[in-house]
């Protein structure tokens, strides 16, 4: 992991622990997903949470596949994420904005 993403060592251990715990315990990704995509530790928990909530909403409506790699969700730009995922459902943009507002108000 460190060979592919050495910059993750610049973060505090508490921050890394929080991210790892969230990805594994809350989202259900296996530890092996960190080995395949260690850069995921570079993104904020809020970004991962926001995108995963949107993706879950799309899955519930049959608009997204059920097995998507973590990197596919978080590594793309916001513009690409909106194009690739949010726009899959006519209500997607409205839901996306609502999720963003809800998460920003809970911080």
N, C-alpha and C positions, 0 to 999 in steps of 0.2 A: 504494500500500500504506500509506504513512504517513498519508494522509488518513483511511483507514478504521481504522487501528490505530496511532495515534501513540505509544501507550504502549510499543510494542516497542523504542523508542529508549532506554528506561530500562535495558535489558539490556546486558551487556558484549558486545563484538564477538565474543569467543571463544565465548560461549554461543549467540549467534545463528548463528554459523558451524557449531557442532556440531549445532544443531537443523536447520538448512537441509541440511547434509550428510547427516544421518540420513534425513530425509524424502525427499530426492531420490535419494541413492545406495543406501540400504538398503531403503527401501520402494518406490522406483521411481515416485514421483509426479513429474510434470513441474513445472518452475518456475512454469508458469502457474497451478498449483493454489495457490501462495502469493499470487498476484495476486488470485485469486477469493476466497481465505479467508486474509488476512494474520494474522488473529487466531490462527491455528495456531501462530505463533511465541510466543504467550503461554503455551502449555501446556508442561509439562516433557517432556523426551524420554522419561522413564519412563512417563508417562501414555500417550503416543502408542505407545510400544513395547508396553505391556501390552494396550491395546485392539486393536492391530493383530495381535498374536499370537493373541488370542482370535478375532478375525475370520477370520484365516487358518485356524485350526482348524475353524471353522464352514464355511468354503468347501470345505475338504478333504472334509467330510462331506455336501456338497450342501445345506447349510442356510442359506447366504447367497449373495447375488448376487456376481458377480465384479467389477463396476465400481461402487464406492461412493466418493463424494466424501470427502475427508479430514475435512471439517467434520462430516459425518454421524457419523463415528466418535468424534471427540474433543470436540465442542462440547456434547454432551448431558451431563446429570448422571450420576453413577454409577448412581443408581436407574433412570433411563431407559435407560441402556446395558444394564443387566442385564435389564430388561423387554424391550427391543427386540432384543437380540442373544443374551445369555447363555442366556436361557430358551428359545431356539429348539431346543435339543437337550436331551434328558433328562440327559445327563452334563455339560451346560454349567456349572452352578454348581460342580461338583466341579473341573472343568478350570480354571475361572476362579480359584478359590482356589489351585490348584496353581501356576498361572502367576504369580499375585501373590506367593506364597511364594518361588518360584524367582527372580523378579526382585529381591525385597527381600534375599534372601540373597547375591546376586551383587554388591550395591552396596558 
